[in-house]
Amino acid sequence: MQHSDVDAVQDLSSEWRGATITDLFDEQVRRRPDAVALRFDGKDMTYLDLDRRADLLARHLRDLGVHMEAAVGVFFERSFEMVVALVGILKAGGAYVPLHQNEPPDRFRYMVEQAGCQVILTHDALADRIPDIDATVVNLDHEPSGHDPAAPPAADPVQGAVSPDNLAYICYTSGSTGKPKGVAVRHRGVVRLVQDGDYASLTENETFLQLCSLRFDPSAFEIWGSLLNGARLVIYRPGTPALHELADFLEEEQITTLWMTTGLLHRMVDGHLDRLGGLRQFLGGGEALSPVLINRLHRTYPDLLVVNGYGPTEDTCFTSCHVVSEEVGDTVPIGRAVTDTRLYVLDERLRPVPDGEWGLLYTAGSGLARGYVGRPALTAERFVADPFVPGERMYAIGDLVRRVEGGVLEFRGRLDDQVKVDGYRIELGEIQAVLAGQPEVNEAVVVARDGLTPGRKILVAFVVPVSGTERLVPKLRVALHRKLPRYMHPAAIIEMDAFPETLGNKIDRKSLPALEQLPRDVDAAFEAPRTPLESLLADLLTDALAVQDIGVHDDFFELGGGSLVAMDLLAHVHEVFGADVPAAEFFASATVAGLAELVGKYAPDADAGELQPWLSASAKPGA
């Protein structure tokens, strides 16, 4: 095989090959008990304190029946308790299952039941948002969780040794059949991710930022990349930060190692490049990086290690990485295999393709997940026998790539219906299944569209209703709210008499109507702006979302907005009005009327009439 990476990739050293997450964490506690492990809200927690709290929690979990590989739900905002829960679960021999507050109740229940969670850990901030469910809920703000840092060290609570092949966590991702699928990640995958890696310097001298949601596997890089190497992990406060707030935080906490989704990385480089001078390592991933912005970053900070990290959840966060050591051309490569990883570029018959030709990417090695929880057929379909290493498996990623000079990989796109929108991995089939499952719908198709606002993708649904159906769109919106988190809701739902078809009688997605702007839902009530301030803010939302005629009570998220677009919008509100509107407050009232009240609260002296001429001549969000 040409440049297969089978021989070229670095093997995990014998020192780490038999280690687990808990082994490596315990080693750091022995080496640096008084070093700061966590920092949150201006307070520090040492490695010894974290260890003692996690041990006490682990013993409590064992008393509750948590056994080896038992799945335990974790339902937290970013906090000390969140990390204590993760370490405690692993010390008890269990595996953690991240749950998120934005999941609809039915989806929340499905994940808990499908993973087999008998215990859910939470805290006061979210305890009352757990739906009625058959599981024991442990609130770490009130129940035994190691809140006495003066308690004597506890013995290892695990009865029986955890092995590298035991489960560490189950991460749920969007599924093409209409239900999310749980990826079962092993200890050895995490160890391989954060030990002996040549893509970054993971040492006790680094200060990591913990910003990523637990439901995204890069959180494993943030948390375990820090704690298993004796570094300091600074936890960002709950909620989505505005860009200038995040820039302030990076400087105040002296963050040196940072991972961000592609969209957020682009926004930071474009809007706050001058605030990144304290970083030593800047990693991004999730979608294709902008060569223009990466070159700008590299020219400004030539000594900054900039890394394009690529990989699916099924291969424990990173499959390959590209270190930007010089200016890039038309694309930013996805690089070469990380530690203990084999990469193959194959044709449809699993034969290696020559260098320079496009083929499907397969990955193998220690990072591979065990498979999908409770989905043996899907596991067998995607995790197939490795034809080059007898007895081993490889995972079909589904991406088209090619090898270029030096064996470096370039990414082209996907062959299936999986897309990334604002960093979220979405199977279009899951949304289509919800829409098509409604009795008023004959057919449904969902597509990801580019170009409404440069650099953004949005979801658009097209449906063919049952004859005689009225007021379909509001009914579908209700169904989406019940079944799917907000980031999976289409920005527009378009009714059609019939779908265009190919010669093979399949839906011709390329011939679906193009939209220069997203139309309002035909049944949505409209109330025009009532004040100059509301008119100005409606203009800002129109430019940010490319949606016609935004009313004062239209929901930002229902119009296709997401967390990254909200960052852009609030950054522009800050620029125009001088108002530091907290993202959490905007999310709670994400309308023109709500935003007008927040601007009045945080910039009471702003005059919309005076600002209108200036704004008309200036760049707007998404322009």
Secondary structure, 3 states (H helix, E strand, C coil): CCCCCCCCCCCCCHHHHCCCHHHHHHHHHHHCCCCEEEEECCEEEEHHHHHHHHHHHHHHHHHCCCCCCCEEEEECCCCHHHHHHHHHHHHCCCEEEECCCCCCHHHHHHHHHHHCCCEEEECHHHHCCCCCCCCEEEECCCCCCCCCCCCCCCCCCCCCCCCCCCEEEEEEECCCCCCCEEEEEEHHHHHHHHCCCCCCCCCCCCEEEECCCCCCCHHHHHHHHHHCCCCEEEECCCCCCCHHHHHHHHHHCCCCEEEEEHHHHHHHHHHHHHHCCCCCEEEEECCCCCHHHHHHHHHHCCCCEEEEEECCHHHCCCCEEEECCCCCCCCCCCEEECCCEEEEEECCCCCECCCCCCEEEEEEECCCCCEECCCHHHHHHHEEECCCCCCCEEEEEEEEEEECHHHCEEEEEECCCEEEECCEEEEHHHHHHHHHCCCCEEEEEEEEEECCCCCCEEEEEEEEECCCCCCHHHHHHHHHHHHCCHHHCCCEEEECCCCCECCCCCECHHHCCCCCCECCCCCCCCCCCCCHHHHHHHHHHHHHHCECCCCCCCCCCCCCCCHHHHHHHHHHHHHHHCCCCCHHHHHHCCCHHHHHHHHHHHCCCCCHHHHHHHHHCCCCCCC
